[in-house]
Amino acid sequence: MTTTTIHLPGALNRETSLQLLSSHDLVVQDNDQSLLLKLSDQDGASIAAANESDLPESVPKHLMAASLDYLFSRNPDLTQILFKPALTQRLQNTQLIHSHKENAREGICYRPGLYQDRTLWHWQKGDRMIPEVWTENDQGVVHPLRQEQPEGVVYERYDYQNDVTISFRTINLDQDLDLFHEWMNQPRVAEFWEMAQNREELKAYLQSLLKDRRTWPMVGCFNGEPFGYFEAYWALEDRIAPYYDCQPWDRGFHLLVGNLEFLGKRFSSSWTKSISHFLFLDDPRTTRLVGEPRADNKRLMKLITPAGWSFVKEFDFPHKRAALLNCYRENFFQEIQL
């Protein structure tokens, strides 16, 4: 028997475990509730309750979503999962059912739909978005008002493909400044970031970012251990906007991997997909991600391509020759195996 335990960030803040009792029996549970599910691969993958009389009237969405993630992740070629009638009836209001079979009694969950649902991985959960209210910044750029940066973990996902739990959390000056200083002063990092500064200068830099809704400084962790630094930004208010057909909800990020233990294909495969996944989940209005690494940073461009990113063009910033990269929501959720 194999057991997987995942942790849900944000409001739910709970652990959920999944245990495969046999090739066709899966139990998923948290501290309060459990479901025993019967799996079948006849005529396509399907899920039913092992005992319909034990099904609660309202099936917990996070337990069912965890089961779907488990099945999709372990079966890369699977594109949809069918719910048998009893489950379909109890899942009608969960947004996990994306269509129905002709008889309308059996619901269908599609892989791209599940991975655009925030239930398991995102700190906010649900589909709540801040209203689209426009404002003007002190550089005269008119843009949507952005949400304030929350504290703590904002994304957490168990990566079945690479057997690691990856998370992102808003940077904490008390907790992370020494590590940030160490990373920025590594020669391999300083070559591209050009921020090999002292502790107080870097502290002032981070303080300014934490007050600015345009850019969101985060620490990436594998199994709870920090491995890198990420700056997510809104492209419309960023220096990149004049260099392409920028849209109001385009997003981008800068990054560095500071912990040398987490270099390598296994980890890069995880963080490249996960940071992209997080930014698409963070606001459903984001349909494109962009990047502008130095044009000679061929290693980064090679790492990020398997996560659905592609090269667009080279262009000149005032301070560097850059490569424009992008990643589209539709392509990411249709083509990338999370």
Number of C-alpha atoms within 10 A of each C-alpha: 7 9 12 13 15 19 18 23 23 20 10 14 10 12 13 21 18 22 17 16 13 12 10 13 17 23 19 22 21 17 9 6 12 19 22 21 22 18 20 16 11 7 7 11 17 19 24 19 20 17 11 13 9 11 17 13 12 13 20 16 17 19 21 20 20 22 22 21 18 17 17 23 17 12 12 13 9 14 14 19 21 25 25 17 18 16 24 22 16 16 20 14 12 15 14 21 20 14 14 15 11 8 8 11 14 19 24 19 21 19 22 18 15 22 22 18 18 22 22 27 25 25 24 19 18 13 14 9 12 11 10 10 9 10 12 12 11 6 7 9 12 14 18 18 16 18 11 12 16 14 11 16 20 20 27 26 22 24 19 16 14 14 12 17 19 23 27 27 22 22 23 16 14 8 9 15 17 13 17 20 19 16 22 24 20 13 12 13 18 15 12 14 15 11 17 18 14 12 16 11 13 18 19 11 12 19 14 12 15 21 12 14 16 22 23 22 23 24 24 27 22 20 14 12 14 20 23 22 24 21 18 17 21 25 24 22 22 14 10 19 16 11 11 11 8 16 15 16 18 22 27 24 21 14 19 20 20 21 16 9 9 17 12 10 10 13 17 19 19 23 24 18 21 23 22 24 22 21 23 24 23 20 17 16 13 18 19 22 22 25 21 22 21 21 17 13 12 11 8 16 19 11 16 19 17 16 23 20 23 18 15 12 12 15 15 12 14 7 7 13 14 20 22 19 20 19 22 18 20 11 14 21 19 15 12 14 19 23
